[in-house]
């Protein structure tokens, strides 16, 4: 067995393990630890691809394992988080089927991951929101609810119809034909990577001043800036 070839797969398995642990914490309504394990899983997800490229051992097995692991960490976990939030806030009663709509996020992530594997356009950038970014957005919401006392934010995140709207927008935006600018900076150039550099600086400032509230705002900003970038690119042609 080629040990070097298995290193990326080991990181993929750690991603999957992190997702499984996150599921346990979501079941216990411990959304904070669930969020941290999703972050850990995404960290491992980054390095499985990094080492696959570095050791030149990328292959079809790694691609399939990566998608299966992401399906848990970035698909099942955020869907389960939304289910728990809806169930906790559901005004229709304990027997309501309303919270199960939260798993529409899981369905959207599944379709996104399958489409990504056969879409040759997404080698350097993304079309539609990547599942890890969507998972960070969804799993951060209960922490925003917990840590902020702003009445308008609390009321929105306690409204099952607002959560339902987020659910369907989330599933849509992962599969929408919206090109998102790449965050990979291959050679430093302010002129070439002005959007990326602005976004990174903006994200750091948000994290410093807003902490956990910054996470969903960063994801939303990423999509909006990409739309603006696309419009500017079209006008310049």
C-alpha positions in Angstrom: 0.0 0.0 0.0 1.2 3.5 -0.9 1.1 5.4 2.4 1.5 8.7 0.7 -1.5 8.0 -1.4 -3.6 7.3 1.7 -2.8 10.6 3.5 -5.5 12.6 1.7 -8.0 9.9 2.4 -7.1 10.0 6.1 -8.0 13.7 6.2 -11.2 12.9 4.4 -12.0 10.3 7.1 -11.3 12.9 9.8 -13.7 15.2 8.0 -16.4 12.4 8.1 -15.6 11.7 11.8 -16.0 15.4 12.7 -19.4 15.4 10.9 -20.5 12.3 12.8 -19.5 13.9 16.2 -21.3 17.2 15.1 -24.5 15.2 14.5 -24.4 13.8 18.1 -24.1 17.4 19.5 -26.9 18.6 17.3 -29.1 15.8 18.7 -28.3 17.1 22.2 -29.0 20.7 21.1 -25.4 21.6 21.7 -25.1 23.8 18.7 -21.9 25.5 19.7 -19.8 22.3 19.8 -21.6 21.1 16.6 -20.5 24.3 14.9 -16.9 23.8 16.0 -16.8 20.2 14.7 -18.2 21.3 11.4 -15.4 23.9 11.3 -12.9 21.1 12.1 -14.4 18.9 9.4 -14.1 21.7 6.8 -10.5 22.2 8.0 -9.7 18.6 7.2 -11.7 18.8 4.0 -9.3 21.6 2.8 -6.2 19.6 3.6 -7.3 16.4 1.9 -7.4 18.2 -1.4 -4.2 20.1 -0.5 -2.2 16.9 0.1 -3.8 15.1 -2.9 -2.5 17.9 -5.2 0.9 18.1 -3.4 1.6 14.4 -3.6 0.0 14.1 -7.0 -2.2 11.3 -5.8 -5.7 12.6 -6.7 -7.9 9.9 -8.1 -11.5 8.8 -8.4 -11.6 7.0 -5.0 -10.6 10.3 -3.3 -13.2 12.2 -5.2 -16.0 9.8 -4.1 -14.7 9.7 -0.5 -14.6 13.5 -0.3 -18.2 13.8 -1.5 -19.4 11.2 0.9 -17.7 12.9 3.8 -18.9 16.3 2.8 -22.4 14.9 2.5 -22.4 14.2 6.2 -20.5 17.2 7.5 -21.8 19.8 5.1 -25.1 18.2 4.1 -26.7 16.1 6.9 -25.4 18.3 9.8 -26.9 21.6 8.6 -30.1 19.9 7.6 -30.4 18.5 11.1 -29.5 21.8 12.7 -32.4 23.5 10.8 -34.7 20.6 11.8 -33.8 21.2 15.4 -34.3 24.9 15.2 -37.6 24.5 13.5 -38.8 21.9 16.0 -37.7 24.1 18.9 -39.6 27.1 17.4 -42.5 25.3 15.8 -45.8 26.9 16.8 -47.8 24.1 15.2 -47.3 21.6 17.9 -45.1 18.6 18.7 -46.8 16.4 16.0 -46.2 18.9 13.2 -44.2 17.8 10.1 -43.1 21.4 9.5 -39.5 20.9 11.0 -38.8 18.1 8.5 -38.6 20.8 5.8 -35.2 21.6 7.3 -33.8 18.5 5.5 -34.4 20.3 2.2 -30.9 21.7 2.9 -29.6 18.1 3.0 -31.3 17.3 -0.3 -29.9 20.5 -1.9 -26.4 19.6 -0.7 -26.6 16.1 -2.1 -27.6 17.4 -5.5 -24.9 20.0 -5.4 -22.1 17.5 -4.5 -23.2 15.1 -7.2 -23.3 17.9 -9.8 -20.0 19.2 -8.7 -18.3 15.9 -9.4 -19.2 16.0 -13.0 -19.0 19.7 -13.7 -15.7 20.5 -15.4 -16.3 24.3 -15.1 -15.6 24.3 -11.3 -11.9 23.4 -11.2 -10.6 26.8 -10.2 -13.8 28.6 -9.0 -17.4 27.7 -8.0 -20.8 27.9 -9.6 -23.3 28.0 -6.8 -22.4 28.2 -3.1 -20.1 25.4 -1.9 -21.6 23.0 0.6 -19.0 23.8 3.3 -19.8 27.6 3.1 -23.5 26.8 3.3 -22.9 24.5 6.3 -21.0 27.3 8.2 -23.9 29.7 7.4 -26.6 27.3 8.7 -24.8 26.0 11.8 -23.9 29.5 12.9 -27.5 30.6 13.1 -28.4 29.1 16.5 -25.2 30.6 17.9 -26.3 34.0 16.7 -29.7 33.4 18.3 -28.0 32.4 21.5 -25.3 35.2 21.7 -27.2 38.2 20.5 -30.0 40.0 22.4 -31.0 42.2 19.4 -34.8 41.8 19.4 -35.2 41.9 15.6 -32.5 39.2 15.1 -34.0 37.0 17.9 -37.5 37.3 16.5 -36.5 36.4 13.0 -34.5 33.3 14.1 -37.5 32.3 16.3 -39.9 32.5 13.3 -40.4 29.2 11.6 -41.5 30.8 8.4 -38.3 32.8 8.2 -36.3 29.6 8.9 -38.3 27.9 6.1 -37.4 30.7 3.7 -33.7 30.4 4.7 -34.0 26.6 4.1 -35.2 26.9 0.5 -32.9 29.8 -0.4 -30.0 27.7 1.0 -30.9 24.7 -1.2 -31.4 27.0 -4.2 -28.2 29.0 -3.8 -26.0 25.9 -3.6 -27.3 24.8 -7.1 -27.8 28.2 -8.7 -25.9 29.1 -11.9 -24.1 31.9 -10.1 -20.3 32.0 -10.6 -18.5 32.8 -7.4 -15.1 34.4 -7.5 -12.2 32.1 -6.5 -10.5 32.8 -3.2 -7.3 31.1 -4.5 -4.6 33.8 -4.9 -1.9 32.2 -7.1 0.4 35.3 -7.4 0.0 38.5 -5.5 -1.5 41.3 -7.6 -3.7 44.0 -6.1 -5.2 44.8 -9.5 -5.9 41.2 -10.4 -7.2 40.1 -7.0 -8.9 43.3 -5.7 -12.2 41.5 -5.0 -10.5 38.7 -3.2 -8.3 41.0 -1.1 -11.2 43.3 -0.3 -13.3 40.4 0.7 -10.6 38.9 3.0 -10.0 42.2 4.7 -13.8 42.8 5.1 -14.2 39.3 6.6 -11.4 39.8 9.1 -12.9 43.1 10.2 -16.4 41.5 10.6 -14.9 38.6 12.7 -13.1 41.1 15.0 -16.1 43.3 15.6 -19.1 41.0 15.3 -17.6 37.6 16.2 -20.1 34.8 15.5 -22.6 37.1 13.8 -19.9 37.7 11.2 -20.1 34.1 9.9 -23.5 34.3 8.1 -22.7 37.9 7.1 -19.4 36.8 5.4 -21.2 34.0 3.5 -23.9 36.4 2.3 -21.3 39.0 1.4 -19.4 36.4 -0.6 -22.4 35.7 -2.8 -23.4 39.4 -3.2 -19.8 40.4 -4.1 -19.7 37.6 -6.7 -22.9 38.9 -8.3 -21.4 42.4 -8.4 -18.2 41.1 -9.8 -20.1 39.2 -12.5 -22.0 42.3 -13.5 -18.8 44.4 -13.7 -17.1 41.7 -15.8 -20.0 41.6 -18.2 -20.1 45.4 -18.6 -16.3 45.5 -19.2 -16.5 43.0 -22.2 
